[in-house]
């Protein structure tokens, strides 16, 4: 699992709204699940459908470690450095 790396990603329902942080080996496939309402109960329940940030990691274990340590304010800063308008980046991965 760890040799192929993975993705850490952040989704939101709107600008500075409800966020979800996830890790996956296949970002496009995972987002197909999210868009179909099967990605996570949390995202489906709160309408979190917008991909606002994603980063590839060389090792899945590193991606998982990143996912667990981010505070909300740090996530805002991370997103806004690369995506200040919180645009949906989904079209770029599909």
N, C-alpha and C positions, 0 to 999 in steps of 0.2 A: 504494500500500500504506500509506503513512504517514498519509494524510489521515483514515482512518477509525479510527485508534487501535488499541488492543489491550489485552491482559490479561497481567499477570505473575501466576503462581500457584505455590503450593508444595503439594506432596503429601507424605504420609508413610505409613509402614506402621503406625505406632503412636506413642504419646506419646514425643517426643524420640528417635525412631528414625531409620531410613533416610529421607532426604528427596530429593526431586526438584524442581528449579525449572524452570519452563517459561514460554514466551511463546506467545500465540496471538491471532488476530484474533477467534475465536469460541469462547468458553469452554465453552458447552454442547455444541457439536459436538466439541470436543477431548476433553471428558470422556466423551462417548459412545464415542470411540475408546479411551480409556484403560480404561474399564469392559469393553470388548469384548476387551481384551488386545492391541489394535493401536496403542495410543498411543505406546509406546516400548518397546524391548527391555529397557531398564534397569528400568522399572516392572513389566513382566511378570515378569522374572527375580527381582526382590526383593520382589514382592507389595506394591508401593507403589500403593495404590488410594484413599487417603483425602485429599480436598481439605481442607487446613487453613487456607489463606489465599489470597486473590485480591484484586487491585487493578486497576482500570481505568486506563489511561494514555491521554492525548490523542494521543500520537504513538508509533507502533510502535518507532521508533528509540530513544526514551527507555525503553520497556519492555525492549528488548534490552540496553541499557546497565545497567539495574537488575539484570537476571538475572545478569549476569557478575560483579558486584562484591560480592556478599553473602557474608560469612563465616558459618560454621555458628552461632556464638554469637549473631550479629546476627539470623539467621533465627529462632532460638528466641525472642528478645525480641520480634521483630515478630509472630510467631504468637501468643504468649502475651498480648500487649496486647489483641488482638481476639478471641482464641479460647483462653482459658487451659486448657480441658479437651481441646484438640486434637480437637474434634468434627469429624465429616465434614460438610462444608458442601455436599456435592454436591446434596442435595435442594433447596437454596435456589436453585440455578442451573437445574435441569432443568425 
